[in-house]
Amino acid sequence: MNTSTEATTPTMTLDLPALCQLALDAAQKAGAIIDQYRDQNVAIERKAGRDSEAAQVVTEVDHKAQRIIVDTLKPTLDQYDLALLAEESADDGKRLDKTAFWCIDPMDGTLAFTRGIAGFSVSIALVANNGEPLVGVVYDPVNKDSYHAHRGADAFKNNRPIRVPAWNPDRPLLLCTDISFKNHHRLQPTLDGLQAIAARLGLPGAMIDFRIGAVMNAICALANPNSCYFKYARSDNNGGSIWDYAATACLFQQAHGIACDIHGQPMDLNRSNTTFMNHRGIIYSPDLTLAQEIIALNRRLDEC
């Protein structure tokens, strides 16, 4: 299982601590804007060409949050010769030519926001040209929690160092995953497989917690013992994109967890022909043992 990038990232000139702090400031500013609109009626738009309601919904708040993030990070584009990829803007392709690029999801989980429930968050990452996540920042406006990490340092929650939780033999194995998985043809085989994995790990059963918001699903797995988040590969260009996973991949790795694709290879966080990442699936796991069990489960289901 290989979760490292293939080449050394040329980041000697990047001040990762300073860039991480700037991203954290930007995320908190965006979170403050989102919080202002939480109890208001906001205009809802629909994105064309998306296969789920969660992927289709966008609001004026998404655009306002993105503007303040971009305004905050913009000076670094020239200072460090960076590119920028943001969900609510077209991909200009510059991320493929620069040493690194900002990857912005101004409000992941917009559907949860429009329904007045938890699951939405701000996500900002700095990603190297070879796809390595260098900086990861998440802000949860509901609980006012900030998460940040950069390569070569600890992960933090509210400025306190964190690691993936240790195993708790008294709690079941928990899969935190997207609400759309309720209708997936692999739902029951997955639950059966998780029950078998839990038995091998000495845990009392397994459960699936369905949520809205890819970023907060990963944070759920980071915060709770015996928890993971994974998605199977799919062939169509739809569903999760680079901005859904880049920041939390950095957080997981710096918290000594595993963030990889469904085959155990590094996530494709700078895919050249599209931003969609479902071609290889994703795994967030607290350790290598569970990640390998998930990889094996996926392989068995692929063979069925």
Summary of the structure (lengths in Angstrom):
residues: 304
radius of gyration: 18.1
end to end distance: 22.7
largest distance: 53.3
contacts: 1083
relative contact order: 0.15
helix: 37%
strand: 24%
